[in-house]
Amino acid sequence: MVLITINTALTKPNGVRGIEPGHVVPPFAAPLATGSLNGNVDIATHANEGSAGKTPACAERGEGVLNMCELYQRGPVVFALFVDGGSCNAILSDMQALAPVFPEVSFAGVAIKGEQGSLRKLVRKRGLRNVQVGFDGDGRLARLYKIASCPQVTFVLPGGVVQSPALLSRPTPATLRARVSELVQAARKRGWRPRVP
C-alpha cells in the first residue's frame, strides 16, 4: 500500500520531466534531516503566503536549514529528489563520492515524504558529510519540481537557472561525473569563478 501511494504521488501525466533547462528553479527552504527543525518545506516567494510559508523561502537561513537560494548563490548545484525507501536514495552515495572531486559544487538532496527519523539514520549510515539532505514531509516539492521519477537529479547554474535536462533515473558514476563536469564548464562560460579559500 505504501509503494502504491508513493508511486501515485510521483506519477505525473503529460510526460513531465522536471524543470526545463533555462528556467529558474523554484526557491525552497527545507529542514535538514540531521537537524532539530520540524515542519513543512517553505516555498513562499513573498511574505505571508499562507500554506506556502510566512517568510520568503530565500530568507530562511541558518543551521538546520537546506536553502536552495543559498546553494545557487554560492555556485553550481547538483540536486536530487528521492523517496527515502527503496533503492533510489543510493544517488546520495554517488553524490558523496563526487563531492571531493568537485569542491566548488553544492550537492544536496531532499527526501519526499517518509519519516525524518529513518532519513536521519540513512544519512548517518551512508556517511553523507558532503551532501546536505533535507526532508519534505508533505511532498510539496514533488509538484513544484515536476518530479517524474526517483531519483530525479537537477543541475543548477549559479543564479538558479537549470543547466540541462534532469536525470530521471540513477546514472552510472561515469555519467554523473560527466554531467557535473559539464555543469561546472557551463557555469564558467557564464562568468562564474569558484571562491578562493
C-alpha positions in Angstrom: 0.0 0.0 0.0 2.9 2.4 0.9 4.5 1.7 -2.5 1.3 2.4 -4.4 0.8 5.7 -2.5 4.4 6.8 -3.3 4.0 5.8 -6.9 0.8 7.7 -7.2 2.4 10.8 -5.6 5.3 10.6 -8.1 3.5 9.7 -11.3 2.8 12.8 -13.4 0.8 13.0 -16.6 1.8 14.5 -19.9 5.5 13.5 -19.9 6.6 15.8 -17.0 10.4 15.7 -16.9 11.4 18.1 -14.2 12.2 21.9 -14.6 13.0 22.8 -18.1 16.6 23.9 -18.9 16.8 27.7 -18.9 14.2 28.1 -16.3 14.9 29.2 -12.7 14.4 26.6 -10.0 11.7 27.3 -7.5 13.0 28.5 -4.2 12.6 26.4 -1.1 13.9 26.0 2.5 13.6 22.5 4.0 14.6 21.2 7.4 17.8 19.2 7.3 17.4 15.5 8.0 20.0 15.7 10.7 18.8 18.9 12.3 16.3 19.5 15.0 13.9 21.6 12.9 10.5 20.2 12.1 7.7 21.4 9.9 6.8 21.8 6.2 9.1 22.9 3.4 8.8 26.7 2.9 8.1 27.5 -0.7 6.9 31.1 -0.3 8.3 33.7 -2.7 6.8 36.6 -0.7 5.9 37.2 2.9 2.7 35.7 4.3 1.7 33.3 1.5 -0.4 31.1 3.7 0.4 27.4 3.5 3.4 28.1 1.2 5.1 29.9 4.2 5.1 33.1 6.2 8.6 34.1 5.3 10.1 34.1 1.7 11.9 30.8 1.3 15.1 32.5 0.2 15.2 34.4 3.6 15.0 31.1 5.6 18.7 30.7 6.5 20.6 29.2 9.4 21.7 26.0 11.0 19.3 23.1 10.3 18.0 24.6 7.0 18.6 23.4 3.4 18.0 26.5 1.4 18.1 26.3 -2.4 18.7 30.0 -2.9 21.7 29.9 -0.6 23.1 27.0 -2.6 22.9 28.5 -6.0 24.1 31.9 -4.8 27.4 30.1 -3.9 27.8 28.3 -7.1 26.6 25.3 -9.2 24.3 22.8 -7.5 23.5 19.2 -8.1 20.1 18.5 -6.5 18.3 15.1 -6.2 14.7 14.5 -5.2 14.2 10.9 -3.9 11.9 8.7 -1.9 13.5 7.6 1.4 12.5 3.9 1.0 13.7 1.7 -1.8 16.9 1.9 -3.8 16.7 5.4 -5.4 18.3 7.0 -2.3 21.6 5.4 -3.4 22.1 8.5 -5.5 23.2 10.2 -2.3 26.3 7.9 -2.0 27.1 8.6 -5.7 27.0 12.4 -4.9 29.0 11.9 -1.8 31.8 10.2 -3.8 31.9 13.1 -6.3 31.8 15.9 -3.8 35.5 15.9 -3.1 36.3 15.9 -6.8 34.1 19.0 -7.3 34.5 21.0 -4.1 33.1 24.1 -5.8 29.7 22.4 -6.4 27.0 22.1 -3.8 25.5 18.6 -3.6 22.1 18.3 -2.0 19.0 16.0 -1.9 15.5 16.1 -0.4 13.5 13.1 0.6 9.9 13.3 -0.5 7.6 12.0 2.3 8.7 9.2 4.5 9.9 9.7 8.1 12.6 12.2 9.3 13.9 9.6 11.8 14.6 7.0 9.2 16.1 9.6 6.9 18.4 10.7 9.7 19.6 7.1 10.1 20.1 6.8 6.3 22.3 9.9 6.3 24.5 8.6 9.1 24.7 5.1 7.6 25.8 6.4 4.2 28.3 8.8 5.8 26.9 11.8 4.0 29.3 14.6 5.1 29.4 16.5 1.8 25.8 16.2 0.8 23.1 18.2 2.5 19.9 16.2 2.9 16.6 17.8 3.5 13.2 16.4 4.4 9.9 17.2 2.7 7.3 15.5 4.9 4.2 16.6 2.9 5.7 16.2 -0.6 5.2 19.7 -1.8 8.4 19.7 -3.8 7.2 16.8 -5.9 4.7 19.1 -7.7 6.9 22.2 -7.6 9.9 20.5 -9.2 7.7 18.4 -11.6 9.2 15.2 -10.3 8.8 12.4 -12.8 11.0 9.6 -11.4 13.0 8.5 -8.4 15.7 9.8 -8.1 15.4 12.9 -10.2 18.6 14.8 -10.4 18.7 18.5 -11.4 21.7 20.5 -12.5 21.6 24.2 -11.5 23.8 27.0 -12.5 24.9 29.8 -10.2 21.9 32.1 -10.0 19.4 29.3 -10.1 19.0 28.5 -13.8 18.6 24.9 -14.8 21.6 24.0 -17.0 20.4 20.8 -18.6 17.6 18.2 -18.6 17.2 16.3 -15.3 18.4 12.8 -15.0 15.3 10.6 -14.4 17.0 7.6 -13.1 20.1 6.8 -11.1 23.0 7.3 -13.6 26.3 5.4 -13.7 29.1 7.1 -11.8 30.8 8.0 -15.1 27.6 9.6 -16.4 27.1 11.6 -13.2 30.7 12.7 -13.2 30.4 13.8 -16.8 27.2 15.8 -16.2 28.7 17.5 -13.1 31.8 18.4 -15.2 29.5 19.9 -17.9 27.7 21.9 -15.2 31.0 23.4 -14.0 32.1 24.2 -17.5 28.8 25.9 -18.3 29.0 27.9 -15.1 32.5 29.1 -16.0 31.3 30.1 -19.5 28.7 32.3 -17.8 31.5 34.1 -15.9 31.3 32.2 -12.6 34.5 31.5 -10.8 34.9 29.5 -7.6 35.8 31.4 -4.4 39.4 31.2 -3.4 39.7 29.8 0.2 
